[in-house]
């Protein structure tokens, strides 16, 4: 299966919450990204910053992405970027992660931002190669063993 014209992102609501929290990455990736339920708890505590979205294809939940937009943050790499990206294990390698990243970039542009950032933990099953393929480049900054990457828009 691959992306169709019916791939959409939708805000997390009471109607799709249960589907969103069931999205799970491969077991070897679990140490690199928090589960969706934790992301949603964090979104709840920062509703003016968090931008959580469920990615569906043909109505089927395939991924979760949470952007973050805080243009006044004292930390420059927290002003606009990706907080979380979880692509369901069975849906990986089909372009859904790219769609999610592009949606965060589009939202950032609409908010007047010129770059988005993401943090990743280096490791064999981690997301570093994915982000580099999409054009993110390490900034040279590191936060708690996480590489800070940026994508200029």
C-alpha positions as CSV (number, residue, x, y, z in Angstrom):
1,X,0.0,0.0,0.0
2,X,1.2,3.6,-0.6
3,X,-0.1,7.1,-0.1
4,X,-3.3,7.9,-1.8
5,X,-5.1,11.2,-2.6
6,X,-7.1,10.5,0.5
7,X,-4.2,10.9,2.9
8,X,-5.2,13.6,5.4
9,X,-4.2,15.0,8.7
10,X,-6.8,15.7,11.3
11,X,-6.7,17.3,14.8
12,X,-6.9,14.8,17.7
13,X,-10.5,14.8,19.1
14,X,-12.6,12.6,21.3
15,X,-13.7,10.8,18.1
16,X,-10.2,9.7,17.0
17,X,-8.3,9.6,20.3
18,X,-8.5,5.8,20.7
19,X,-7.2,5.3,17.2
20,X,-4.4,7.7,17.7
21,X,-3.1,6.1,20.9
22,X,-3.1,2.6,19.2
23,X,-0.4,3.8,16.8
24,X,2.8,1.9,17.7
25,X,6.2,2.0,16.1
26,X,8.4,-1.2,15.7
27,X,9.7,-2.6,19.0
28,X,13.3,-1.7,18.0
29,X,12.2,2.0,17.6
30,X,10.4,2.4,20.9
31,X,13.5,3.8,22.7
32,X,13.7,6.6,20.2
33,X,10.1,8.1,20.4
34,X,7.6,8.4,23.2
35,X,4.2,6.6,22.7
36,X,1.4,8.7,21.4
37,X,-0.4,8.7,24.7
38,X,2.5,10.5,26.4
39,X,2.7,13.0,23.5
40,X,-1.0,13.8,24.0
41,X,-0.5,14.3,27.7
42,X,2.2,16.8,26.9
43,X,0.0,18.5,24.3
44,X,-2.7,18.8,27.0
45,X,-0.3,20.7,29.2
46,X,0.8,23.0,26.5
47,X,-2.3,23.6,24.2
48,X,-1.0,26.9,22.9
49,X,2.2,25.3,21.6
50,X,1.3,21.7,20.7
51,X,-0.1,20.8,17.3
52,X,-1.0,17.1,17.4
53,X,-2.4,15.4,14.3
54,X,-3.5,12.0,13.2
55,X,-2.5,10.9,9.7
56,X,-5.1,8.8,7.9
57,X,-5.0,7.1,4.5
58,X,-8.2,5.9,3.1
59,X,-9.6,6.4,6.6
60,X,-7.1,4.1,8.2
61,X,-4.9,5.7,10.9
62,X,-1.2,5.4,9.8
63,X,0.8,7.9,11.8
64,X,0.8,10.6,14.5
65,X,2.7,13.8,14.3
66,X,3.0,16.6,16.9
67,X,4.3,19.9,15.8
68,X,5.2,22.6,18.3
69,X,5.0,26.3,17.6
70,X,6.3,28.8,20.2
71,X,7.8,31.7,18.3
72,X,8.7,33.5,21.6
73,X,10.7,30.6,23.0
74,X,14.1,31.6,24.5
75,X,15.5,28.4,22.9
76,X,15.6,28.9,19.2
77,X,15.1,25.3,18.2
78,X,11.8,25.2,20.1
79,X,10.2,27.9,18.1
80,X,8.8,25.7,15.3
81,X,9.3,22.1,14.7
82,X,8.4,18.4,15.2
83,X,8.0,17.2,18.7
84,X,7.0,13.7,17.8
85,X,6.5,11.5,14.8
86,X,5.2,8.0,15.2
87,X,4.5,6.0,12.0
88,X,2.7,2.8,12.7
89,X,5.0,-0.2,12.3
90,X,2.9,-1.7,9.4
91,X,2.8,1.7,7.6
92,X,6.5,2.5,7.6
93,X,8.3,3.0,4.4
94,X,5.2,4.2,2.5
95,X,5.7,7.9,2.6
96,X,3.5,8.8,5.6
97,X,6.3,10.2,7.6
98,X,7.2,12.5,4.8
99,X,3.6,13.7,4.5
100,X,3.6,14.4,8.3
101,X,6.8,16.4,8.1
102,X,5.6,18.3,5.1
103,X,2.4,19.2,7.0
104,X,4.4,20.6,9.9
105,X,6.5,22.6,7.5
106,X,3.4,23.9,5.8
107,X,1.9,25.0,9.2
108,X,5.2,26.6,10.1
109,X,5.2,28.6,6.8
110,X,1.6,29.7,7.5
111,X,2.8,31.0,10.9
112,X,5.6,33.0,9.3
113,X,8.4,30.6,10.3
114,X,11.5,30.1,8.1
115,X,12.7,26.8,9.5
116,X,11.5,23.8,11.5
117,X,13.6,21.7,13.8
118,X,13.6,18.2,15.2
119,X,15.6,16.4,17.8
120,X,16.7,12.8,17.5
121,X,18.7,10.3,19.4
122,X,21.4,8.7,17.2
123,X,21.2,4.9,16.8
124,X,20.7,2.2,14.3
125,X,16.9,2.0,14.4
126,X,16.5,5.7,15.1
127,X,15.1,8.3,12.8
128,X,18.3,10.1,11.8
129,X,18.6,8.7,8.3
130,X,14.9,9.5,7.6
131,X,15.3,13.2,8.7
132,X,18.5,13.6,6.7
133,X,16.9,12.2,3.6
134,X,14.2,14.8,4.0
135,X,16.7,17.6,4.0
136,X,17.2,18.2,7.8
137,X,20.8,19.1,8.7
138,X,22.4,18.9,12.2
139,X,22.8,22.4,13.7
140,X,25.8,21.4,15.9
141,X,23.6,21.7,18.9
142,X,22.9,18.8,21.2
143,X,20.2,18.6,24.0
144,X,20.4,15.7,26.5
145,X,22.1,13.4,23.9
146,X,19.7,14.4,21.2
147,X,21.0,15.9,17.9
148,X,19.2,19.1,16.9
149,X,18.3,19.2,13.2
150,X,16.9,21.9,11.1
151,X,15.1,22.2,7.8
152,X,15.1,25.6,6.1
153,X,11.7,26.4,4.5
